[in-house]
Amino acid sequence: QVQLVESGGGLVQAGGSLRLSCAASGSILSLNAMNWYRQAPGKQRELVASMTAFGRTNTADSVKGRFTISRDSAKKTVYLQMNSLKPEDTGVYYCNFVGDGRGYWGQGTQVTVSS
């Protein structure tokens, strides 16, 4: 059974940085993509950054140039480096793996950026 556990969230001042981690346990036979989503209060969950199994990355326009997704395959961990954080980056950040015909989700980690 695949489980994803996020960590690294917290409270940071605007302009600061955080690095989120998503550690996977279990096995996915055919991994397609690894994603980071976020959900702000009262808003829909949105895709922030993604990485294909081949390592191709993409980030949302709202975070482009500030957020970077990366992975350590040996540790089965995906990271989201967040720099120059803004108050509008506040929300719960979720890790999502897509593979074997389904999606897997972590429990989320709270990121709060104060102005």
C-alpha positions as CSV (number, residue, x, y, z in Angstrom):
1,Q,0.0,0.0,0.0
2,V,1.4,3.4,-1.0
3,Q,1.5,6.1,1.6
4,L,2.7,9.7,1.2
5,V,3.8,11.8,4.1
6,E,4.4,15.5,3.7
7,S,6.6,17.6,6.1
8,G,8.3,20.9,6.2
9,G,5.4,23.3,6.5
10,G,5.2,26.1,9.0
11,L,4.9,29.8,9.6
12,V,7.3,32.1,7.7
13,Q,7.5,35.8,7.0
14,A,6.9,37.1,3.5
15,G,10.1,36.9,1.5
16,G,11.2,33.8,3.4
17,S,11.7,30.2,2.2
18,L,10.5,26.7,3.1
19,R,11.2,23.3,1.7
20,L,8.5,20.8,1.7
21,S,9.2,17.1,1.5
22,C,6.9,14.2,0.5
23,A,8.2,10.8,1.4
24,A,6.6,7.8,-0.2
25,S,6.4,4.3,1.2
26,G,5.2,1.2,-0.7
27,S,5.6,0.6,-4.5
28,I,4.0,2.1,-7.6
29,L,4.7,-0.2,-10.5
30,S,4.1,2.5,-13.2
31,L,4.6,6.0,-11.9
32,N,3.4,8.8,-14.2
33,A,3.8,12.0,-12.3
34,M,4.5,13.6,-8.9
35,N,2.7,16.7,-8.1
36,W,2.3,19.4,-5.4
37,Y,-1.1,21.0,-4.9
38,R,-2.2,23.6,-2.5
39,Q,-5.6,24.7,-1.1
40,A,-6.1,28.1,0.4
41,P,-9.1,28.7,2.7
42,G,-12.3,29.0,0.7
43,K,-10.6,28.2,-2.6
44,Q,-10.3,25.2,-4.7
45,R,-7.2,23.0,-4.7
46,E,-4.8,24.1,-7.4
47,L,-1.8,22.4,-9.0
48,V,1.4,24.2,-8.0
49,A,4.2,22.1,-9.5
50,S,4.6,18.8,-11.3
51,M,7.2,16.4,-12.4
52,T,6.8,13.5,-14.8
53,A,8.5,10.1,-14.2
54,F,11.1,11.2,-16.7
55,G,11.9,14.3,-14.8
56,R,10.2,16.9,-16.8
57,T,8.9,19.7,-14.6
58,N,6.3,22.4,-14.7
59,T,5.1,25.1,-12.3
60,A,2.1,27.3,-12.1
61,D,2.4,30.8,-13.4
62,S,1.7,32.2,-9.9
63,V,4.9,30.5,-8.5
64,K,7.1,30.4,-11.5
65,G,10.6,31.5,-10.7
66,R,10.0,31.1,-7.0
67,F,9.1,27.4,-6.5
68,T,11.1,24.4,-7.6
69,I,10.1,20.7,-7.6
70,S,12.7,18.1,-7.4
71,R,13.1,14.5,-6.3
72,D,15.5,12.0,-4.7
73,S,14.6,8.7,-6.3
74,A,16.8,6.7,-3.9
75,K,14.9,8.2,-0.9
76,K,11.5,8.0,-2.7
77,T,11.0,11.6,-1.8
78,V,9.8,14.6,-3.7
79,Y,10.6,18.2,-2.6
80,L,9.1,21.6,-3.2
81,Q,11.5,24.4,-2.6
82,M,9.6,27.6,-2.0
83,N,11.5,30.9,-2.1
84,S,10.3,34.6,-1.9
85,L,7.1,33.5,-0.3
86,K,4.1,35.7,-0.4
87,P,1.0,35.8,1.9
88,E,-1.0,34.5,-1.0
89,D,1.0,31.3,-0.9
90,T,-0.7,30.4,2.4
91,G,-2.6,27.2,2.3
92,V,-2.4,23.4,2.9
93,Y,0.1,21.8,0.5
94,Y,-0.6,18.3,-0.7
95,C,1.7,15.8,-2.4
96,N,0.1,13.7,-5.1
97,F,1.5,10.7,-7.0
98,V,-0.2,9.4,-10.1
99,G,0.5,5.9,-11.2
100,D,-1.0,2.4,-11.6
101,G,-4.2,4.0,-12.9
102,R,-4.9,6.1,-9.8
103,G,-3.8,9.0,-7.6
104,Y,-2.3,8.9,-4.2
105,W,-2.5,11.8,-1.7
106,G,-0.7,12.8,1.4
107,Q,-2.4,14.3,4.4
108,G,-1.2,17.8,3.7
109,T,1.1,20.3,5.4
110,Q,0.1,23.8,6.4
111,V,2.1,26.7,5.1
112,T,1.4,30.1,6.5
113,V,3.1,33.2,5.2
114,S,2.7,36.4,7.3
115,S,3.0,39.9,5.8
